[in-house]
Amino acid sequence: MRTVDVTDHSISTLIRERIKAYSDLIKLRLSALVTFSAVFGYILGDTGISFGWSGFLGLALGGFLISGASGAANEIMERDLDKLMKRTQNRPLPLQIISLQEAYWFTSLVAISGIALLWIFTNPLTTWLGILSMVLYVFAYTPLKRVGPIAVFVGAIPGAMPPLLGWTAATGSITYEALIIFGIQFIWQFPHFWAIAWVSDEDYKRAGFKLLPSGGGQDLNTAIQIMIYTLFLLPLGLLPSYFGLTGLNSGIVATICGVLFLAQTFSLMRDCSRKSALKIMFGSFLYLPIVQIAYLLDKMP
């Protein structure tokens, strides 16, 4: 009986380890945040008499799988570079928890499943935008990270695509409202990316990543650029209210969050420290979901 218990325990431990490895491969938390932004766009765009549950669920699961496949493909392409960085050296491929061939098959299956779900439950426009997002992230942004800061601009396009996908899944078209919510998330990417690059600068240099602007320096010029892009979020955050997409309350919330976010950049301009960059990084993680939730609540009758 004791042998059976040990065997059962070993099997359950192995299953948990495999689940964790695959979760890490698809960047589970990042994919969940991407899915939230897509769902946000769908709810904001759905103005039908009855809520489109099939499209909603198809978008949520399909978007999650496409994001997961993109993250997994990124880890496959950067598997040797991940060994060089402390923040990534414990990923499943550097540790060889998952074989390269296994990762290829799994990633292909996840990508095809995600595309199929979008095609069946949403519409061709959303599906093609999802494919474009995946291609840009994997085959443009990923290799450009070792070229220069242009990678941040390119990466901001798939990074801002989720709310646009949500909108097109609900409406079947790209409208000015869709471009507004895309634009907010697009501009948000810059202080978000650059704060992460500042905090992880030593790690990124080991892998040859060049993401910081102004020659890649942790200096005042970079801090000013972070401040400028954060400043753009103030007028952008008001556009949904101005065009009647949401009400006044969400505009107030977006302005308050934008001012608080902007205030953090002044600290970075003053001392150019890793601690200040870290605050901006965490501030960026808070800004986007809070503002998006405010928009959704303000839309509800």
C-alpha positions in Angstrom: 0.0 0.0 0.0 2.8 2.4 0.8 4.4 1.8 -2.7 1.0 2.7 -4.3 0.9 5.9 -2.3 4.4 6.9 -3.3 3.6 6.1 -7.0 0.4 8.1 -6.8 2.2 11.0 -5.3 4.9 10.9 -7.9 2.3 10.9 -10.7 0.4 13.8 -9.3 3.6 15.7 -8.8 4.7 15.0 -12.4 1.3 16.2 -13.7 1.5 19.4 -11.7 5.1 20.0 -13.0 3.9 19.5 -16.6 0.9 21.8 -16.2 3.2 24.5 -14.7 5.7 24.0 -17.6 3.1 24.4 -20.2 1.6 27.4 -18.4 5.0 29.1 -18.3 5.5 28.3 -22.0 2.3 30.1 -23.0 3.0 32.9 -20.5 -0.2 32.3 -18.7 -0.5 35.6 -16.8 0.4 37.7 -19.8 -2.1 35.8 -22.0 -4.8 36.3 -19.3 -4.2 40.1 -19.4 -4.3 40.1 -23.2 -7.6 38.2 -23.0 -9.0 40.7 -20.5 -8.2 43.6 -22.9 -9.9 41.7 -25.8 -13.0 41.0 -23.6 -13.0 44.7 -22.7 -13.2 45.7 -26.4 -15.9 43.1 -27.1 -18.2 44.3 -24.2 -17.6 47.9 -25.2 -18.5 47.2 -28.8 -21.5 44.9 -28.2 -24.6 47.1 -28.4 -27.1 44.5 -29.5 -30.4 43.8 -27.9 -29.0 40.5 -26.4 -25.4 39.9 -25.5 -23.5 37.8 -28.1 -22.3 35.0 -25.8 -21.0 32.7 -28.6 -18.8 35.5 -30.0 -17.7 36.5 -26.5 -16.6 33.0 -25.5 -15.0 32.3 -28.9 -13.0 35.5 -28.7 -12.0 34.9 -25.1 -10.7 31.4 -25.7 -9.4 31.9 -29.2 -7.7 35.2 -28.2 -6.1 33.4 -25.2 -4.8 30.6 -27.3 -3.4 32.9 -30.0 -1.7 35.0 -27.3 -0.4 31.8 -25.7 1.0 30.5 -29.0 2.7 33.8 -29.6 4.3 33.7 -26.2 5.4 30.1 -26.7 6.8 30.8 -30.2 8.7 33.7 -28.6 10.2 31.4 -26.0 11.2 28.9 -28.7 13.0 31.5 -30.7 14.7 33.0 -27.6 15.5 29.7 -25.8 19.3 30.2 -26.0 19.0 33.9 -25.0 16.7 33.0 -22.1 19.6 31.0 -20.5 21.6 34.2 -20.2 19.0 36.2 -18.2 18.1 35.7 -14.6 14.4 36.5 -15.2 14.0 33.8 -17.9 16.6 31.2 -17.1 14.0 29.1 -15.3 11.6 28.8 -18.2 10.8 25.3 -19.4 13.0 25.3 -22.5 16.2 26.5 -20.9 15.7 23.9 -18.2 14.8 21.3 -20.8 11.6 20.4 -18.9 9.9 20.5 -22.3 11.8 19.3 -25.4 12.1 21.6 -28.4 10.1 19.2 -30.7 7.4 19.0 -28.1 7.2 22.8 -27.8 6.9 23.1 -31.6 4.0 20.7 -31.7 2.3 22.2 -28.7 2.7 25.7 -30.0 1.4 24.8 -33.5 -1.7 23.0 -32.0 -2.5 26.0 -29.7 -2.1 28.5 -32.6 -4.3 26.5 -35.0 -6.9 26.0 -32.3 -7.0 29.7 -31.5 -7.3 30.7 -35.2 -10.1 28.1 -35.7 -12.1 29.4 -32.7 -11.9 33.0 -33.9 -12.9 31.9 -37.5 -15.9 29.9 -36.3 -17.3 32.1 -33.5 -16.3 35.6 -34.5 -15.6 36.8 -38.1 -12.9 36.8 -40.8 -11.8 40.4 -39.9 -11.1 39.4 -36.3 -9.4 36.2 -37.3 -7.0 37.9 -39.8 -6.2 40.6 -37.2 -5.4 37.9 -34.7 -3.1 36.2 -37.2 -1.4 39.6 -38.0 -0.9 40.2 -34.3 0.7 36.8 -33.9 3.0 37.2 -36.9 4.1 40.7 -35.9 4.9 39.6 -32.3 6.8 36.4 -33.3 8.5 37.3 -36.6 9.0 41.1 -36.3 9.1 42.2 -32.6 11.0 39.2 -31.3 14.1 39.4 -33.7 14.0 43.3 -33.6 14.7 43.2 -29.8 18.4 42.7 -30.6 18.4 45.4 -33.3 17.2 48.5 -31.5 14.3 50.5 -29.9 12.3 50.2 -33.1 11.3 46.9 -31.6 9.2 48.8 -29.0 7.2 50.5 -31.7 6.6 47.3 -33.7 5.8 45.4 -30.5 3.3 48.0 -29.5 1.1 47.1 -32.5 0.3 43.5 -31.5 0.4 44.7 -27.9 -2.5 47.1 -28.6 -4.4 44.7 -30.8 -6.5 42.9 -28.1 -9.2 45.7 -27.6 -9.4 46.1 -31.4 -10.0 42.4 -31.8 -12.7 42.6 -29.2 -14.4 45.4 -30.9 -14.3 43.8 -34.4 -15.5 40.5 -32.9 -18.6 42.4 -31.6 -19.2 44.7 -34.5 -17.5 43.2 -37.5 -15.8 46.5 -38.5 -13.0 48.9 -37.6 -14.5 52.2 -36.5 -13.1 55.4 -35.0 -14.2 54.0 -31.6 -12.1 50.9 -32.2 -9.1 53.1 -33.2 -9.5 55.1 -29.9 -9.3 52.1 -27.6 -6.5 50.7 -29.8 -4.6 54.1 -29.6 -4.8 54.3 -25.8 -3.3 50.8 -25.4 -0.8 51.5 -28.2 0.6 54.7 -26.4 0.5 52.9 -23.0 2.9 50.3 -24.4 5.8 52.8 -24.5 6.2 53.8 -20.8 5.3 50.2 -20.0 8.0 48.6 -22.2 10.6 51.2 -21.4 10.1 50.9 -17.6 10.5 47.1 -17.9 13.6 47.6 -20.1 15.0 50.0 -17.5 14.4 47.7 -14.6 15.8 44.7 -16.5 18.6 46.5 -18.2 21.4 44.3 -17.0 19.6 41.1 -17.9 18.6 42.5 -21.3 22.3 43.5 -22.1 23.3 39.9 -21.4 21.0 38.8 -24.2 21.8 41.7 -26.5 18.4 43.3 -26.2 18.3 47.0 -27.1 14.9 48.4 -26.1 15.6 51.7 -24.3 15.5 54.9 -26.5 18.1 57.6 -26.7 21.0 55.2 -27.4 19.8 52.8 -24.8 20.9 54.8 -21.8 19.3 54.9 -18.3 19.4 58.7 -18.4 17.4 61.9 -18.5 16.7 61.6 -22.2 15.1 58.2 -21.8 13.1 59.4 -18.7 11.8 62.4 -20.7 10.6 60.2 -23.5 8.8 58.0 -21.0 7.2 61.1 -19.5 6.1 62.4 -23.0 4.3 59.2 -23.9 2.7 59.0 -20.5 1.5 62.6 -21.0 -0.2 61.6 -24.2 -2.4 59.3 -22.2 -4.2 62.2 -20.6 -6.0 63.5 -23.7 -6.3 60.0 -25.1 -8.0 58.8 -21.9 -10.7 61.4 -22.4 -11.6 60.5 -26.0 -14.1 57.7 -25.1 -16.1 60.2 -23.0 -15.7 63.0 -25.6 -17.1 60.9 -28.4 -19.9 59.4 -26.3 -18.5 55.9 -26.2 -18.6 56.1 -22.4 -19.8 58.7 -19.8 -18.1 61.5 -17.9 -17.2 59.4 -14.8 -14.8 57.2 -16.7 -13.1 60.3 -18.2 -12.5 61.6 -14.6 -11.1 58.2 -13.6 -8.9 58.1 -16.6 -7.6 61.6 -15.9 -6.8 60.8 -12.3 -5.0 57.6 -13.2 -3.2 59.4 -15.9 -2.0 62.2 -13.6 -0.8 59.7 -11.0 0.9 57.7 -13.7 2.6 60.9 -15.0 3.7 61.9 -11.5 5.8 58.8 -11.3 7.7 59.8 -14.4 8.8 63.0 -12.8 10.5 61.0 -10.0 12.4 59.1 -12.7 13.4 62.3 -14.4 14.7 63.6 -11.1 16.8 60.7 -10.0 17.0 58.3 -13.0 16.9 55.4 -10.5 15.9 51.8 -10.9 13.5 52.3 -8.0 11.6 55.0 -9.8 11.5 52.9 -13.0 10.1 50.0 -11.0 7.3 52.3 -9.7 6.4 53.3 -13.3 6.4 49.6 -14.3 3.9 48.7 -11.5 2.0 51.9 -12.3 1.6 50.8 -15.9 0.3 47.4 -14.8 -2.4 49.2 -12.7 -3.3 52.0 -15.1 -4.6 50.0 -18.0 -7.0 47.5 -16.2 -8.4 50.3 -13.9 -9.1 52.6 -16.8 -10.6 49.8 -18.9 -12.9 48.7 -16.1 -13.9 52.3 -15.5 -14.9 52.5 -19.2 -17.0 49.3 -18.9 -18.8 50.4 -15.7 -19.5 53.8 -17.2 -21.1 52.2 -20.3 -23.5 50.0 -18.3 -27.0 51.4 -17.9 
